[in-house]
Amino acid sequence: MKIAIGCDHGGIHLKKVLQEHLAARNVEYTDVGTYTDDSCDYPDFAVKVCDEVVSGRADRGILVCGTGIGMSMAANKVDGIRAALCGDVFSAKMSREHNDANVLCLGERVTGPGLAEMMLDVWLDTEFAGGRHERRVHKIMAIEK
Ligand code: RB5
């Protein structure tokens, strides 16, 4: 599996933790930035990660900002993206099993590194359940923007 990962200045430290965790798991990833602490605009990086996913260059994406809220709002504007803002392991699991989330959003100012790593593990390892959930996900994707 290939991951695209991005953040703004509010998520750069947690992004680093998650990159190290991906590397330790031998998961290939592309880091689309931001690369410094300089203030920047989270939608720019949400779009970069989502482009990687929609184009098929990445299988899934991870976005980190201060709260994860702005990233999730921006990512869900992109056609083909189902971004889930998660703050607990159960939600991270369900976002895959029931919602087939292809982007995980996290907030560095909300979620500590240990919890974020656990959420990432379960999010990477959980498959979409399909069945009745597939019908519902299709209905999400059919909603006119
Ligand atoms: C940046 O200060 C902050 O607004 C951003 O990281 C994010 O939390 C927005 O949702």
Backbone and ligand atoms as CSV (ligand in chain L), in Angstrom:
chain,resi,resn,atom,element,x,y,z
A,1,MET,N,N,0.834,-1.198,0.000
A,1,MET,CA,C,0.000,0.000,0.000
A,1,MET,C,C,0.871,1.250,0.000
A,2,LYS,N,N,0.448,2.231,-0.805
A,2,LYS,CA,C,1.195,3.491,-0.847
A,2,LYS,C,C,0.329,4.615,-0.264
A,3,ILE,N,N,0.958,5.418,0.573
A,3,ILE,CA,C,0.264,6.488,1.295
A,3,ILE,C,C,0.795,7.843,0.840
A,4,ALA,N,N,-0.114,8.810,0.730
A,4,ALA,CA,C,0.295,10.215,0.580
A,4,ALA,C,C,0.008,10.901,1.908
A,5,ILE,N,N,0.979,11.662,2.397
A,5,ILE,CA,C,0.813,12.309,3.699
A,5,ILE,C,C,1.137,13.793,3.569
A,6,GLY,N,N,0.343,14.618,4.258
A,6,GLY,CA,C,0.577,16.060,4.209
A,6,GLY,C,C,0.085,16.724,5.478
A,7,CYS,N,N,0.516,17.951,5.669
A,7,CYS,CA,C,0.144,18.678,6.882
A,7,CYS,C,C,0.281,20.175,6.634
A,8,ASP,N,N,-0.200,20.973,7.587
A,8,ASP,CA,C,0.159,22.392,7.625
A,8,ASP,C,C,1.129,22.579,8.791
A,9,HIS,N,N,1.443,23.838,9.114
A,9,HIS,CA,C,2.393,24.097,10.198
A,9,HIS,C,C,1.887,23.566,11.546
A,10,GLY,N,N,0.546,23.464,11.695
A,10,GLY,CA,C,-0.034,22.981,12.954
A,10,GLY,C,C,0.043,21.475,13.113
A,11,GLY,N,N,0.448,20.784,12.052
A,11,GLY,CA,C,0.463,19.323,12.115
A,11,GLY,C,C,1.812,18.708,11.818
A,12,ILE,N,N,2.828,19.549,11.734
A,12,ILE,CA,C,4.115,19.062,11.210
A,12,ILE,C,C,4.808,18.076,12.162
A,13,HIS,N,N,4.626,18.258,13.458
A,13,HIS,CA,C,5.301,17.348,14.403
A,13,HIS,C,C,4.619,15.975,14.407
A,14,LEU,N,N,3.292,15.990,14.390
A,14,LEU,CA,C,2.591,14.697,14.357
A,14,LEU,C,C,2.819,14.000,13.009
A,15,LYS,N,N,2.899,14.765,11.943
A,15,LYS,CA,C,3.171,14.143,10.638
A,15,LYS,C,C,4.498,13.389,10.693
A,16,LYS,N,N,5.497,13.985,11.340
A,16,LYS,CA,C,6.819,13.346,11.456
A,16,LYS,C,C,6.701,12.015,12.206
A,17,VAL,N,N,5.955,12.041,13.310
A,17,VAL,CA,C,5.732,10.812,14.092
A,17,VAL,C,C,5.091,9.739,13.206
A,18,LEU,N,N,4.102,10.138,12.436
A,18,LEU,CA,C,3.384,9.172,11.594
A,18,LEU,C,C,4.256,8.661,10.452
A,19,GLN,N,N,5.111,9.532,9.925
A,19,GLN,CA,C,6.044,9.091,8.872
A,19,GLN,C,C,6.992,8.029,9.426
A,20,GLU,N,N,7.484,8.273,10.626
A,20,GLU,CA,C,8.393,7.290,11.229
A,20,GLU,C,C,7.664,5.972,11.475
A,21,HIS,N,N,6.403,6.079,11.851
A,21,HIS,CA,C,5.610,4.874,12.097
A,21,HIS,C,C,5.366,4.113,10.786
A,22,LEU,N,N,5.084,4.837,9.734
A,22,LEU,CA,C,4.895,4.194,8.426
A,22,LEU,C,C,6.185,3.498,7.993
A,23,ALA,N,N,7.299,4.192,8.180
A,23,ALA,CA,C,8.594,3.611,7.788
A,23,ALA,C,C,8.871,2.346,8.594
A,24,ALA,N,N,8.564,2.382,9.882
A,24,ALA,CA,C,8.796,1.209,10.741
A,24,ALA,C,C,7.932,0.030,10.293
A,25,ARG,N,N,6.785,0.331,9.694
A,25,ARG,CA,C,5.893,-0.722,9.181
A,25,ARG,C,C,6.205,-1.090,7.735
A,26,ASN,N,N,7.235,-0.464,7.174
A,26,ASN,CA,C,7.580,-0.673,5.754
A,26,ASN,C,C,6.448,-0.284,4.815
A,27,VAL,N,N,5.716,0.750,5.185
A,27,VAL,CA,C,4.676,1.285,4.294
A,27,VAL,C,C,5.284,2.444,3.519
A,28,GLU,N,N,5.187,2.350,2.204
A,28,GLU,CA,C,5.747,3.397,1.343
A,28,GLU,C,C,4.864,4.646,1.423
A,29,TYR,N,N,5.502,5.827,1.465
A,29,TYR,CA,C,4.690,7.045,1.496
A,29,TYR,C,C,5.363,8.173,0.710
A,30,THR,N,N,4.506,9.097,0.268
A,30,THR,CA,C,4.968,10.335,-0.353
A,30,THR,C,C,4.574,11.473,0.565
A,31,ASP,N,N,5.548,12.315,0.916
A,31,ASP,CA,C,5.283,13.476,1.776
A,31,ASP,C,C,5.124,14.702,0.876
A,32,VAL,N,N,3.902,15.257,0.841
A,32,VAL,CA,C,3.644,16.393,-0.052
A,32,VAL,C,C,3.889,17.735,0.634
A,33,GLY,N,N,4.368,17.732,1.865
A,33,GLY,CA,C,4.609,18.965,2.615
A,33,GLY,C,C,3.491,19.217,3.625
A,34,THR,N,N,3.545,20.271,4.293
A,34,THR,CA,C,4.548,21.309,4.339
A,34,THR,C,C,5.818,20.780,5.022
A,35,TYR,N,N,6.916,21.423,4.763
A,35,TYR,CA,C,8.187,20.895,5.266
A,35,TYR,C,C,8.814,21.771,6.349
A,36,THR,N,N,8.198,22.908,6.647
A,36,THR,CA,C,8.758,23.809,7.661
A,36,THR,C,C,7.650,24.247,8.621
A,37,ASP,N,N,8.077,24.942,9.685
A,37,ASP,CA,C,7.124,25.469,10.674
A,37,ASP,C,C,6.446,26.750,10.201
A,38,ASP,N,N,6.838,27.262,9.037
A,38,ASP,CA,C,6.266,28.532,8.565
A,38,ASP,C,C,4.759,28.402,8.360
A,39,SER,N,N,4.069,29.452,8.731
A,39,SER,CA,C,2.616,29.437,8.604
A,39,SER,C,C,2.211,29.233,7.140
A,40,CYS,N,N,1.229,28.361,6.925
A,40,CYS,CA,C,0.771,28.072,5.560
A,40,CYS,C,C,-0.722,27.758,5.612
A,41,ASP,N,N,-1.301,27.467,4.456
A,41,ASP,CA,C,-2.746,27.266,4.362
A,41,ASP,C,C,-3.057,25.781,4.154
A,42,TYR,N,N,-3.766,25.191,5.124
A,42,TYR,CA,C,-4.012,23.743,5.072
A,42,TYR,C,C,-4.731,23.260,3.797
A,43,PRO,N,N,-5.639,24.057,3.171
A,43,PRO,CA,C,-6.291,23.508,1.961
A,43,PRO,C,C,-5.292,23.150,0.853
A,44,ASP,N,N,-4.177,23.902,0.783
A,44,ASP,CA,C,-3.185,23.621,-0.269
A,44,ASP,C,C,-2.634,22.201,-0.140
A,45,PHE,N,N,-2.455,21.764,1.083
A,45,PHE,CA,C,-1.865,20.439,1.306
A,45,PHE,C,C,-2.936,19.347,1.272
A,46,ALA,N,N,-4.157,19.715,1.657
A,46,ALA,CA,C,-5.271,18.766,1.511
A,46,ALA,C,C,-5.435,18.401,0.036
A,47,VAL,N,N,-5.397,19.420,-0.823
A,47,VAL,CA,C,-5.565,19.179,-2.267
A,47,VAL,C,C,-4.422,18.314,-2.805
A,48,LYS,N,N,-3.202,18.583,-2.361
A,48,LYS,CA,C,-2.054,17.788,-2.848
A,48,LYS,C,C,-2.220,16.304,-2.495
A,49,VAL,N,N,-2.588,16.031,-1.245
A,49,VAL,CA,C,-2.766,14.631,-0.828
A,49,VAL,C,C,-3.930,14.004,-1.590
A,50,CYS,N,N,-5.026,14.730,-1.699
A,50,CYS,CA,C,-6.209,14.181,-2.386
A,50,CYS,C,C,-5.914,13.903,-3.858
A,51,ASP,N,N,-5.132,14.759,-4.489
A,51,ASP,CA,C,-4.735,14.528,-5.891
A,51,ASP,C,C,-3.983,13.206,-6.026
A,52,GLU,N,N,-3.110,12.939,-5.067
A,52,GLU,CA,C,-2.348,11.683,-5.106
A,52,GLU,C,C,-3.298,10.489,-5.043
A,53,VAL,N,N,-4.319,10.598,-4.199
A,53,VAL,CA,C,-5.255,9.479,-4.010
A,53,VAL,C,C,-6.167,9.331,-5.231
A,54,VAL,N,N,-6.758,10.433,-5.666
A,54,VAL,CA,C,-7.715,10.374,-6.783
A,54,VAL,C,C,-7.020,9.899,-8.070
A,55,SER,N,N,-5.764,10.297,-8.250
A,55,SER,CA,C,-5.026,9.906,-9.455
A,55,SER,C,C,-4.586,8.439,-9.411
A,56,GLY,N,N,-4.630,7.850,-8.205
A,56,GLY,CA,C,-4.174,6.464,-8.067
A,56,GLY,C,C,-2.690,6.343,-7.757
A,57,ARG,N,N,-1.989,7.490,-7.683
A,57,ARG,CA,C,-0.562,7.428,-7.324
A,57,ARG,C,C,-0.401,6.974,-5.875
A,58,ALA,N,N,-1.412,7.221,-5.059
A,58,ALA,CA,C,-1.426,6.702,-3.685
A,58,ALA,C,C,-2.738,5.954,-3.474
A,59,ASP,N,N,-2.688,4.952,-2.612
A,59,ASP,CA,C,-3.919,4.199,-2.311
A,59,ASP,C,C,-4.787,4.947,-1.312
A,60,ARG,N,N,-4.124,5.585,-0.345
A,60,ARG,CA,C,-4.856,6.331,0.684
A,60,ARG,C,C,-4.013,7.528,1.128
A,61,GLY,N,N,-4.677,8.454,1.849
A,61,GLY,CA,C,-3.988,9.659,2.292
A,61,GLY,C,C,-4.141,9.906,3.786
A,62,ILE,N,N,-3.197,10.667,4.312
A,62,ILE,CA,C,-3.230,11.097,5.713
A,62,ILE,C,C,-2.985,12.596,5.735
A,63,LEU,N,N,-3.818,13.320,6.475
A,63,LEU,CA,C,-3.696,14.770,6.586
A,63,LEU,C,C,-3.697,15.180,8.050
A,64,VAL,N,N,-2.768,16.044,8.414
A,64,VAL,CA,C,-2.670,16.504,9.799
A,64,VAL,C,C,-2.637,18.028,9.820
A,65,CYS,N,N,-3.507,18.620,10.632
A,65,CYS,CA,C,-3.406,20.051,10.927
A,65,CYS,C,C,-3.566,20.204,12.439
A,66,GLY,N,N,-3.832,21.397,12.910
A,66,GLY,CA,C,-3.927,21.577,14.358
A,66,GLY,C,C,-5.052,20.752,14.955
A,67,THR,N,N,-6.218,20.829,14.341
A,67,THR,CA,C,-7.381,20.094,14.843
A,67,THR,C,C,-7.802,18.932,13.949
A,68,GLY,N,N,-7.362,18.945,12.718
A,68,GLY,CA,C,-7.839,17.984,11.711
A,68,GLY,C,C,-9.115,18.452,11.026
A,69,ILE,N,N,-9.733,19.487,11.579
A,69,ILE,CA,C,-11.036,19.932,11.053
A,69,ILE,C,C,-10.891,20.577,9.669
A,70,GLY,N,N,-9.988,21.530,9.567
A,70,GLY,CA,C,-9.826,22.217,8.283
A,70,GLY,C,C,-9.423,21.247,7.192
A,71,MET,N,N,-8.518,20.337,7.505
A,71,MET,CA,C,-8.083,19.346,6.518
A,71,MET,C,C,-9.256,18.488,6.068
A,72,SER,N,N,-10.107,18.069,7.007
A,72,SER,CA,C,-11.213,17.194,6.617
A,72,SER,C,C,-12.236,17.964,5.785
A,73,MET,N,N,-12.479,19.214,6.164
A,73,MET,CA,C,-13.418,20.019,5.364
A,73,MET,C,C,-12.918,20.180,3.932
A,74,ALA,N,N,-11.630,20.502,3.805
A,74,ALA,CA,C,-11.050,20.721,2.474
A,74,ALA,C,C,-11.030,19.413,1.671
A,75,ALA,N,N,-10.593,18.340,2.291
A,75,ALA,CA,C,-10.450,17.066,1.571
A,75,ALA,C,C,-11.799,16.568,1.060
A,76,ASN,N,N,-12.837,16.756,1.864
A,76,ASN,CA,C,-14.152,16.246,1.449
A,76,ASN,C,C,-14.796,17.056,0.329
A,77,LYS,N,N,-14.169,18.148,-0.058
A,77,LYS,CA,C,-14.628,18.901,-1.233
A,77,LYS,C,C,-14.108,18.282,-2.529
A,78,VAL,N,N,-13.115,17.399,-2.408
A,78,VAL,CA,C,-12.485,16.836,-3.612
A,78,VAL,C,C,-13.250,15.585,-4.046
A,79,ASP,N,N,-13.641,15.554,-5.315
A,79,ASP,CA,C,-14.368,14.403,-5.867
A,79,ASP,C,C,-13.598,13.118,-5.657
A,80,GLY,N,N,-14.268,12.105,-5.133
A,80,GLY,CA,C,-13.643,10.798,-4.958
A,80,GLY,C,C,-13.030,10.605,-3.585
A,81,ILE,N,N,-13.037,11.666,-2.784
A,81,ILE,CA,C,-12.420,11.571,-1.456
A,81,ILE,C,C,-13.480,11.372,-0.378
A,82,ARG,N,N,-13.189,10.443,0.512
A,82,ARG,CA,C,-13.977,10.251,1.721
A,82,ARG,C,C,-13.012,10.393,2.890
A,83,ALA,N,N,-12.955,11.600,3.427
A,83,ALA,CA,C,-11.997,11.894,4.500
A,83,ALA,C,C,-12.690,11.776,5.852
A,84,ALA,N,N,-12.024,11.114,6.782
A,84,ALA,CA,C,-12.580,10.925,8.122
A,84,ALA,C,C,-11.677,11.600,9.156
A,85,LEU,N,N,-12.254,12.524,9.885
A,85,LEU,CA,C,-11.542,13.134,11.017
A,85,LEU,C,C,-11.784,12.246,12.220
A,86,CYS,N,N,-10.718,11.675,12.751
A,86,CYS,CA,C,-10.854,10.716,13.850
A,86,CYS,C,C,-10.052,11.162,15.073
A,87,GLY,N,N,-10.619,10.850,16.241
A,87,GLY,CA,C,-9.937,11.167,17.494
A,87,GLY,C,C,-9.864,9.973,18.428
A,88,ASP,N,N,-10.310,8.819,17.950
A,88,ASP,CA,C,-10.265,7.605,18.778
A,88,ASP,C,C,-10.122,6.389,17.875
A,89,VAL,N,N,-9.693,5.287,18.461
A,89,VAL,CA,C,-9.380,4.081,17.686
A,89,VAL,C,C,-10.645,3.474,17.070
A,90,PHE,N,N,-11.743,3.480,17.823
A,90,PHE,CA,C,-12.986,2.894,17.308
A,90,PHE,C,C,-13.435,3.634,16.041
A,91,SER,N,N,-13.397,4.949,16.086
A,91,SER,CA,C,-13.809,5.728,14.906
A,91,SER,C,C,-12.879,5.471,13.724
A,92,ALA,N,N,-11.586,5.366,14.009
A,92,ALA,CA,C,-10.627,5.092,12.930
A,92,ALA,C,C,-10.950,3.751,12.272
A,93,LYS,N,N,-11.279,2.755,13.084
A,93,LYS,CA,C,-11.624,1.429,12.542
A,93,LYS,C,C,-12.918,1.499,11.729
A,94,MET,N,N,-13.923,2.126,12.305
A,94,MET,CA,C,-15.224,2.194,11.630
A,94,MET,C,C,-15.163,3.026,10.346
A,95,SER,N,N,-14.280,4.015,10.322
A,95,SER,CA,C,-14.178,4.846,9.116
A,95,SER,C,C,-13.728,4.021,7.921
A,96,ARG,N,N,-13.007,2.955,8.186
A,96,ARG,CA,C,-12.605,2.034,7.117
A,96,ARG,C,C,-13.698,0.983,6.878
A,97,GLU,N,N,-14.150,0.353,7.967
A,97,GLU,CA,C,-15.063,-0.783,7.845
A,97,GLU,C,C,-16.420,-0.367,7.261
A,98,HIS,N,N,-16.943,0.746,7.715
A,98,HIS,CA,C,-18.290,1.157,7.279
A,98,HIS,C,C,-18.279,2.241,6.200
A,99,ASN,N,N,-17.269,3.109,6.223
A,99,ASN,CA,C,-17.301,4.282,5.332
A,99,ASN,C,C,-16.271,4.234,4.213
A,100,ASP,N,N,-15.420,3.232,4.230
A,100,ASP,CA,C,-14.366,3.110,3.212
A,100,ASP,C,C,-13.583,4.422,3.075
A,101,ALA,N,N,-13.241,5.023,4.209
A,101,ALA,CA,C,-12.499,6.289,4.183
A,101,ALA,C,C,-11.179,6.089,3.458
A,102,ASN,N,N,-10.890,6.994,2.530
A,102,ASN,CA,C,-9.600,6.895,1.834
A,102,ASN,C,C,-8.616,7.985,2.282
A,103,VAL,N,N,-9.064,8.859,3.175
A,103,VAL,CA,C,-8.165,9.836,3.791
A,103,VAL,C,C,-8.460,9.891,5.292
A,104,LEU,N,N,-7.401,9.816,6.084
A,104,LEU,CA,C,-7.506,9.929,7.543
A,104,LEU,C,C,-7.008,11.316,7.953
A,105,CYS,N,N,-7.817,12.045,8.712
A,105,CYS,CA,C,-7.434,13.372,9.187
A,105,CYS,C,C,-7.248,13.337,10.692
A,106,LEU,N,N,-6.158,13.948,11.142
A,106,LEU,CA,C,-5.839,13.965,12.569
A,106,LEU,C,C,-5.455,15.374,12.990
A,107,GLY,N,N,-5.660,15.662,14.267
A,107,GLY,CA,C,-5.316,16.971,14.816
A,107,GLY,C,C,-4.168,16.865,15.809
A,108,GLU,N,N,-3.061,17.512,15.472
A,108,GLU,CA,C,-1.883,17.444,16.350
A,108,GLU,C,C,-2.136,18.068,17.716
A,109,ARG,N,N,-3.006,19.093,17.757
A,109,ARG,CA,C,-3.271,19.769,19.027
A,109,ARG,C,C,-4.350,19.056,19.831
A,110,VAL,N,N,-4.849,17.953,19.291
A,110,VAL,CA,C,-5.946,17.220,19.924
A,110,VAL,C,C,-5.507,15.819,20.331
A,111,THR,N,N,-4.755,15.182,19.448
A,111,THR,CA,C,-4.431,13.753,19.591
A,111,THR,C,C,-2.936,13.571,19.836
A,112,GLY,N,N,-2.607,12.873,20.905
A,112,GLY,CA,C,-1.201,12.606,21.229
A,112,GLY,C,C,-0.596,11.581,20.285
A,113,PRO,N,N,0.738,11.502,20.265
A,113,PRO,CA,C,1.413,10.633,19.291
A,113,PRO,C,C,1.110,9.144,19.469
A,114,GLY,N,N,1.005,8.692,20.714
A,114,GLY,CA,C,0.748,7.261,20.943
A,114,GLY,C,C,-0.610,6.849,20.401
A,115,LEU,N,N,-1.618,7.643,20.704
A,115,LEU,CA,C,-2.968,7.358,20.211
A,115,LEU,C,C,-3.003,7.462,18.683
A,116,ALA,N,N,-2.328,8.466,18.159
A,116,ALA,CA,C,-2.319,8.641,16.694
A,116,ALA,C,C,-1.704,7.412,16.010
A,117,GLU,N,N,-0.651,6.867,16.578
A,117,GLU,CA,C,-0.034,5.670,15.989
A,117,GLU,C,C,-0.994,4.479,16.032
A,118,MET,N,N,-1.707,4.334,17.161
A,118,MET,CA,C,-2.673,3.223,17.263
A,118,MET,C,C,-3.795,3.391,16.242
A,119,MET,N,N,-4.242,4.630,16.083
A,119,MET,CA,C,-5.301,4.896,15.109
A,119,MET,C,C,-4.825,4.610,13.700
A,120,LEU,N,N,-3.604,5.005,13.422
A,120,LEU,CA,C,-3.047,4.760,12.090
A,120,LEU,C,C,-2.963,3.257,11.824
A,121,ASP,N,N,-2.491,2.502,12.804
A,121,ASP,CA,C,-2.384,1.042,12.628
A,121,ASP,C,C,-3.737,0.434,12.272
A,122,VAL,N,N,-4.733,0.751,13.061
A,122,VAL,CA,C,-6.040,0.127,12.836
A,122,VAL,C,C,-6.636,0.618,11.516
A,123,TRP,N,N,-6.368,1.861,11.174
A,123,TRP,CA,C,-6.890,2.427,9.918
A,123,TRP,C,C,-6.234,1.759,8.702
A,124,LEU,N,N,-4.955,1.487,8.812
A,124,LEU,CA,C,-4.255,0.813,7.705
A,124,LEU,C,C,-4.685,-0.641,7.580
A,125,ASP,N,N,-4.989,-1.264,8.715
A,125,ASP,CA,C,-5.204,-2.717,8.723
A,125,ASP,C,C,-6.663,-3.126,8.541
A,126,THR,N,N,-7.573,-2.174,8.561
A,126,THR,CA,C,-8.997,-2.529,8.479
A,126,THR,C,C,-9.503,-2.389,7.049
A,127,GLU,N,N,-10.135,-3.450,6.571
A,127,GLU,CA,C,-10.715,-3.446,5.218
A,127,GLU,C,C,-12.162,-2.967,5.261
A,128,PHE,N,N,-12.621,-2.446,4.147
A,128,PHE,CA,C,-14.020,-2.048,4.001
A,128,PHE,C,C,-14.894,-3.304,4.036
A,129,ALA,N,N,-15.985,-3.247,4.801
A,129,ALA,CA,C,-16.843,-4.428,4.963
A,129,ALA,C,C,-17.727,-4.662,3.749
A,130,GLY,N,N,-17.994,-3.630,2.946
A,130,GLY,CA,C,-18.860,-3.794,1.773
A,130,GLY,C,C,-20.301,-4.063,2.182
A,131,GLY,N,N,-21.009,-4.869,1.356
A,131,GLY,CA,C,-22.405,-5.209,1.659
A,131,GLY,C,C,-23.276,-3.971,1.738
A,132,ARG,N,N,-24.078,-3.862,2.780
A,132,ARG,CA,C,-24.999,-2.713,2.912
A,132,ARG,C,C,-24.237,-1.397,2.990
A,133,HIS,N,N,-23.001,-1.463,3.465
A,133,HIS,CA,C,-22.206,-0.232,3.571
A,133,HIS,C,C,-21.806,0.285,2.195
A,134,GLU,N,N,-21.655,-0.637,1.253
A,134,GLU,CA,C,-21.294,-0.233,-0.098
A,134,GLU,C,C,-22.404,0.630,-0.704
A,135,ARG,N,N,-23.641,0.211,-0.502
A,135,ARG,CA,C,-24.782,0.986,-1.018
A,135,ARG,C,C,-24.758,2.400,-0.435
A,136,ARG,N,N,-24.474,2.493,0.846
A,136,ARG,CA,C,-24.493,3.797,1.520
A,136,ARG,C,C,-23.342,4.680,1.044
A,137,VAL,N,N,-22.180,4.061,0.861
A,137,VAL,CA,C,-21.030,4.839,0.372
A,137,VAL,C,C,-21.308,5.335,-1.051
A,138,HIS,N,N,-21.945,4.486,-1.859
A,138,HIS,CA,C,-22.305,4.940,-3.214
A,138,HIS,C,C,-23.244,6.141,-3.137
A,139,LYS,N,N,-24.149,6.124,-2.171
A,139,LYS,CA,C,-25.078,7.261,-2.025
A,139,LYS,C,C,-24.324,8.531,-1.615
A,140,ILE,N,N,-23.302,8.371,-0.779
A,140,ILE,CA,C,-22.486,9.551,-0.424
A,140,ILE,C,C,-21.854,10.121,-1.691
A,141,MET,N,N,-21.258,9.218,-2.481
A,141,MET,CA,C,-20.492,9.682,-3.642
A,141,MET,C,C,-21.408,10.256,-4.727
A,142,ALA,N,N,-22.694,9.929,-4.648
A,142,ALA,CA,C,-23.646,10.434,-5.655
A,142,ALA,C,C,-24.220,11.788,-5.261
A,143,ILE,N,N,-23.943,12.249,-4.058
A,143,ILE,CA,C,-24.463,13.554,-3.618
A,143,ILE,C,C,-23.837,14.643,-4.498
A,144,GLU,N,N,-24.688,15.487,-5.038
A,144,GLU,CA,C,-24.201,16.571,-5.902
A,144,GLU,C,C,-23.440,17.579,-5.058
A,145,LYS,N,N,-22.310,18.029,-5.589
A,145,LYS,CA,C,-21.518,19.033,-4.860
A,145,LYS,C,C,-22.072,20.422,-5.120
L,1,RB5,C1,C,-3.632,26.668,12.030
L,1,RB5,O1,O,-3.469,27.598,13.036
L,1,RB5,C2,C,-4.919,25.888,12.271
L,1,RB5,O2,O,-6.025,26.694,12.044
L,1,RB5,C3,C,-4.968,24.653,11.397
L,1,RB5,O3,O,-3.856,23.870,11.641
L,1,RB5,C4,C,-6.177,23.746,11.577
L,1,RB5,O4,O,-6.354,23.430,12.915
L,1,RB5,C5,C,-7.416,24.152,10.911
L,1,RB5,O5,O,-8.426,23.474,10.939
